[in-house]
Amino acid sequence: SGSTPPAGPAGSAAARSVTVRVPAKVNVQLAVGPPRPDGFHDLANVFLAVGLYDEVTATAADELRVTVSGPDAAAVPTDTSNLAARAAQLLAARHGREPHVHLHIAKDIPVAGGMAGGSADGAGALLACDALWGTRTGTDELLRICAELGSDVPFSLVGGAALGRGRGEQLTALAAKGPLYWVFAVADGGLSTPEVYGEFDRLAADRAVPDPDPSPAVLDALGSGDPTALAAALAAIAGGNDLQPAALSLRPSLAGTLAAGTAAGALAALVSGSGPTCAFLAPDEPAATEIATALETSGTCRKARVAQAPAPGASVVS
Ligand code: C5P
């Protein structure tokens, strides 16, 4: 069931090459519950897609191959641990065909940064292979494959803003008015998501962790597109990211990054997802540029990027 997304002229079965553009995300709110029997945590995950993009190009080939370009390409695996390769394998298996395709990832999303860059590549490869192969998989089936690939992958496919329940894969679209201007401070080196969740459990060992719920004030502010209201709503829930103390515990230097962005005029400063990228909400575009410059000269991050939100989900560009 479900409708088939438009493939576009290059997405016909005869196409030799299909490119899909996929956004990064920031977790405006990430409420984390206690660990479940399966090791995952139930979440109330307020996802917002932001305008930093990876591009995944699928080209007909006689074996499954992954290549990566971009400044941080060396940090990206090219074996089947790459979610793009896994996506091709899962889609091919669904349709009883070989996963023979060359996937090229033009990487602009920070690697292992808490911005769902690996998930973006999984969603992008899935859409690109479906268009290249002419397999015309319905949206519901694509979303099921995404959820198999990882908790954040369904959101990478749909983009915009959404509430993720369960482990983050059960999505409900949210109203989000734009543009909101965000600044992202990219750290040296990544953080492992399982390690950050493990640190969350360690820090929470002595207290009862409540069931996660979204803040109505955060959802209202997202819908209104008012950055001041959103910052106030986040301040009222201690910043919004329950993983932030765990990320700071594993990487204490992030406190300096958060302080530098706040001193430069950010309305809100938070670790993005499991980190170590830090996200700053700016009042407007000029302020975002100033915050980015101040962060880069502060010496508390490797580089800073400005992005607008909400951004559209994965889409075929050629
Ligand atoms: O789903 P994904 O592969 O992205 O998850 C990576 C790891 O992050 C999981 O193995 C788990 O340790 C942790 N995780 C979690 N609860 C979630 C999502 C991820 O504990 N809701």
Residues whose N, C-alpha, C, O or C-beta is under 5 A from the ligand:
A	BS01	C5P	G39 F40 H41 L43 L149 G150 S151 D152 G166 R167 G168 T193 P194 Y197
